[in-house]
């Protein structure tokens, strides 16, 4: 989240969406930050992390059965971040993240 997100960030959405033109990709704009607020507290198994702010620069992986329900959003099966002060062991590592994603894809 940068200053432009708070003041007219929507104007950047069309250009940003063109950066990933793959037809399988879906692009959404959440100007009210509903998703970021929903993931302010991340829980995986017994681990709970309160980011202290809306989730941003956070990478989330979900199993294939994950669904957002009336009770709230699904909890991720794995997460990593690029936040200052976040847990060092969860700092984004692209190789590890890709490996976790591949593991989730193999699960029924």
Buried (B, 14 or more C-beta within 10 A) or exposed (E): EEEEBEEEBEEEEEEEBEEEEEEEEEEEEEEEBEBBBBBBEBEBEEEEBEBEEBBBEBBBBBBEEBEEEEEEBBBBBBBBBEBEEBEEEBEBEEEEBEEBEEEBEEEE
